[in-house]
Each structure stands twice: as structure tokens, then as C-alpha cells.
Amino acid sequence: MAVYNTNGFTLSVGGTAVAGIIDATVTLTLETIEVTEVGATDRKHVGGIRSASASGNIFYDQGNAQIAALEAAVISGATVAVIFTLHSGATYTGNAYVTSFNPTIAVNDVVKASFNLQFTGAVTVG
């Protein structure tokens, strides 16, 4: 089993890596549809609709074009092109709505922001 570290991780928005990424999570889901027939003793399911979402935390810098694009996408309702590169070229690529962008501050700390993405359409796993 290969073990990878996060040295190669990047989150790109519009083709450019976002500076100051702290952490991120990508979630792929597949809904199932029950197709159990009357009289059957075991439930049966088939694959349904797929979806993907992502979330993460960054150091907030409104002067950074990619961070500003994430923030602005919430207001405009536009999608952003995102690429999560996990390691050695392992990627998740797609277009996503930014469903939330939350700057947070604390006394004697740096300003951070959390974000949530909902992918629309297919996500390419590479």
C-alpha cells in the first residue's frame, strides 16, 4: 500500500493554485434507488445519481485573485472551475458553485475563511 503526504496538494481555481490552503475535503456520493420486487425477501438497489462536494479552510487574503473569485462566486451565483490535486497528479476536476464562504477572525490570530463547493455536472477523477 502506497502512503502519500500532502506536499503535492493544491487547490486551483480558474487554473491557478490558491495560496494559503490549510485543509480540504472532497466527497463523492452515489444515490441508490430501491428496486425490490413485491414478495422478495432481500432488498435490491441500483445506482442512481452521482454528486460531489468539497469544503476547506484557507488563510484569507482578499487581494488574492483566486480567493476573491471564490468569495465573489457566492454573490454572483456563477460556477468556478476547480482542480484538487491530491498527490503525484491524482486530481478531481470540475465546475462548482461556491455555496458558502465564511471569513473568521479571532483575537491574536490570522484571518481565515472556510468554503463549501457543490460540483455541477461530472467530476473527472484523474
Backbone torsions as a table, in degrees:
resi	resn	phi	psi	omega
1	MET	NA	128.2	177.3
2	ALA	-78.8	145.3	176.1
3	VAL	-121.4	129.8	-177.1
4	TYR	-117.0	149.8	172.5
5	ASN	-106.4	176.5	-173.8
6	THR	-92.6	13.4	-179.4
7	ASN	-59.2	-31.5	-177.9
8	GLY	-94.2	6.8	-175.8
9	PHE	-72.5	133.8	170.3
10	THR	-143.5	152.5	169.4
11	LEU	-118.3	119.2	179.7
12	SER	-108.6	137.4	175.0
13	VAL	-121.3	122.4	-178.4
14	GLY	62.3	27.9	176.4
15	GLY	89.2	-1.0	-179.5
16	THR	-122.2	135.4	-178.2
17	ALA	-64.3	139.6	176.1
18	VAL	-80.4	127.7	177.5
19	ALA	-79.8	146.5	172.3
20	GLY	80.7	25.5	177.8
21	ILE	-70.8	131.8	179.8
22	ILE	-96.9	-52.1	177.3
23	ASP	-159.7	163.7	179.8
24	ALA	-157.9	156.3	178.3
25	THR	-136.6	134.7	172.9
26	VAL	-114.6	132.6	-179.6
27	THR	-122.9	121.8	174.2
28	LEU	-104.2	133.3	-179.2
29	THR	-131.1	153.7	175.3
30	LEU	-134.4	117.6	175.3
31	GLU	-75.6	149.7	174.9
32	THR	-116.2	152.7	-179.6
33	ILE	-119.0	128.0	-179.7
34	GLU	-76.8	132.8	179.9
35	VAL	-130.3	33.3	-179.6
36	THR	-67.9	133.4	179.3
37	GLU	-86.7	152.6	177.4
38	VAL	-58.8	133.5	179.1
39	GLY	91.1	-8.9	179.6
40	ALA	-73.8	151.6	179.1
41	THR	-102.1	-9.9	177.3
42	ASP	-125.8	137.7	177.6
43	ARG	-70.9	145.6	175.4
44	LYS	-123.1	144.6	179.6
45	HIS	-134.9	152.6	170.8
46	VAL	-123.9	157.7	178.5
47	GLY	-67.5	142.1	-179.7
48	GLY	-116.4	-130.3	-174.6
49	ILE	-87.2	135.7	177.5
50	ARG	-93.9	153.0	172.4
51	SER	-152.3	166.2	179.4
52	ALA	-145.4	148.2	175.5
53	SER	-143.0	167.8	179.0
54	ALA	-150.6	156.4	175.7
55	SER	-149.9	162.6	179.0
56	GLY	-176.7	-178.0	179.7
57	ASN	-133.4	140.7	-179.2
58	ILE	-136.0	160.0	167.9
59	PHE	-79.0	127.0	-172.5
60	TYR	-79.2	126.4	174.7
61	ASP	-145.9	98.0	-176.3
62	GLN	-63.9	-19.2	177.2
63	GLY	-75.8	-12.5	177.7
64	ASN	-81.8	125.6	-174.1
65	ALA	-60.2	-38.3	-177.8
66	GLN	-72.3	-39.2	177.1
67	ILE	-66.7	-42.2	177.1
68	ALA	-62.2	-35.5	178.8
69	ALA	-66.4	-40.0	176.3
70	LEU	-61.8	-46.0	-178.9
71	GLU	-64.0	-45.1	-178.0
72	ALA	-67.7	-30.8	-178.3
73	ALA	-64.6	-29.1	176.6
74	VAL	-64.6	-43.1	-177.4
75	ILE	-73.1	-41.5	-176.2
76	SER	-80.5	-24.3	-175.6
77	GLY	78.2	9.0	179.4
78	ALA	-81.9	157.8	175.1
79	THR	-88.0	159.6	173.9
80	VAL	-122.3	145.0	175.7
81	ALA	-83.4	122.2	-177.8
82	VAL	-125.8	148.0	173.7
83	ILE	-134.7	120.9	171.5
84	PHE	-98.1	117.3	175.3
85	THR	-104.2	112.2	-174.5
86	LEU	-80.0	-51.2	-179.1
87	HIS	-170.5	151.2	172.2
88	SER	38.5	38.1	177.2
89	GLY	87.0	1.1	175.5
90	ALA	-72.7	117.0	-172.3
91	THR	-130.1	157.6	166.1
92	TYR	-122.5	122.3	-174.5
93	THR	-127.4	136.1	176.3
94	GLY	179.1	-176.2	175.7
95	ASN	-105.8	140.4	-174.7
96	ALA	-142.3	148.9	168.6
97	TYR	-85.8	139.3	173.7
98	VAL	-89.1	105.4	-174.4
99	THR	-85.5	-18.4	172.4
100	SER	-159.1	150.2	176.5
101	PHE	-144.6	114.9	-169.4
102	ASN	-126.1	94.6	173.8
103	PRO	-67.6	141.6	177.7
104	THR	-133.6	145.6	178.5
105	ILE	-130.2	153.2	175.5
106	ALA	-146.3	152.9	179.8
107	VAL	-58.9	133.3	178.2
108	ASN	57.6	37.2	179.4
109	ASP	-136.6	166.3	175.2
110	VAL	-83.0	155.2	178.4
111	VAL	-76.8	131.3	179.1
112	LYS	-124.0	166.7	174.9
113	ALA	-143.6	143.0	172.4
114	SER	-106.6	154.0	-179.7
115	PHE	-142.0	154.8	174.1
116	ASN	-131.1	137.1	179.9
117	LEU	-121.7	141.3	171.6
118	GLN	-119.6	112.4	-179.6
119	PHE	-67.8	148.2	175.5
120	THR	-123.8	132.9	-175.1
121	GLY	80.6	-164.9	-175.7
122	ALA	-75.7	146.0	172.2
123	VAL	-108.2	128.6	179.7
124	THR	-91.4	125.8	176.5
125	VAL	-102.9	120.5	-176.3
126	GLY	-130.8	NA	NA
